[in-house]
Amino acid sequence: MRFRFCGDLDCPDWVLAEISTLAKISSVKLKLICAQVLRDLLGEPMEYEKILKLTSDAKLESGDVKATIAVLGFILSSAAKHNVDSESLSSELQQLGLPKEHASGLCRSYEEKQSSLQDSLRACSLRLSQLGLVRWRVDYTLSSSELQEVNEPLVHLTFNVQNRECGRTTAVSVTLSADKFRVLLAELKQAQTLMNTLL
Amino acid sequence: MLLVLSAEHRAHLGCLPRAGGAAVGELGRLALEQLRRGAAPRACEAAARKLDIGVDTIQHGVEGLTYLLTESSKLMISEIDFQDSIHVLGFSDELNKSLLQLYLDNRKEIRSILGELAPRLPSYHNLEWRLDVQLASRSLRQQIKPAVTMKLYLNQNEDQTAQVLQTDPATLLHLIQQLEQALGEMKTNHCRRIVRNMK
């Protein structure tokens, strides 16, 4: 059976297995656990003790609690990844065997945070490097060892390139004469116009 | 299969009968700790003081026992072969029995430690990918050039390396086809026969 929230593929076996665990928790508590899992997916710290308290009524073991968090994280992030709207998600979860109140509670939490989830997923997509800061300085060369009167302006540019995994910033410095700088500026402005036509 | 013990090894183990039964237990424990965590000279000194034997003798005894245990576990020799191998040392029956017990109790653990010493190739950790379309470049406008950029994370002995790869969709499809062919090899009769005989 193909599910949209799994990217038009079969639902993984472990998700199917844990749906029954989710049904053991009451739908109100499930919505609160969803809120915590969403906080974790958005990069804020998750309050594990609260989840433990919420699942204590359903008498879940610690392995089951972790499985619940994992399956909720998968469902929410996978639905955001494939841009599934909350009604389709609710009907697909009910097809998998999740009771109606649980599915609708889950989907309401999902709907509130769908766009922020997608924004945070977009931010952590693969990116090779990122431009941090650009610093510049214009100098005027008066004289050099080769020629007594040079009288030329000069631009120094420093690009701070950030590498996201190591968190290291490398500084790339370039020095350009006035003509070269004009060419660079013209080309970059053309690229900017092209980018603006796409936005 | 019999173990052949060199003269030096026999001399090292020669301290065991003089030390007595309790000492053998202590030396056995030290030998196992050395296998699990590496040499511990302070523990040897403490044992030397407790048993009233020279530190060097204790060290040699521990090393001799370690070597005896690793060689026996490596070759997975049977009880009878082990007994015959240490018979050569001329120890008392009681000592032989305690050595045999030490070997049998810890054989599995020593084998798992030895299993981790084999060299390892870099293994797959994670793959991040991104699908881009190049619309224009400095030299040519109005292009449509799709490309898949991938970052392959590999693990080798706790070192993580990342490799950036880029390909066009046609090459990617060819790559997927080759990998699926490789997986399909497992289903041929030849592979199935070998896998059946290995189990």
Interface residues (C-beta under 8 A of the other chain):
Chain A: S125 L126 R127 L128 E165 E187 A191 L194 L198
Chain B: E128 W129 R130 L135 A136 R138 R141 T149 M150 K151 A162 V164
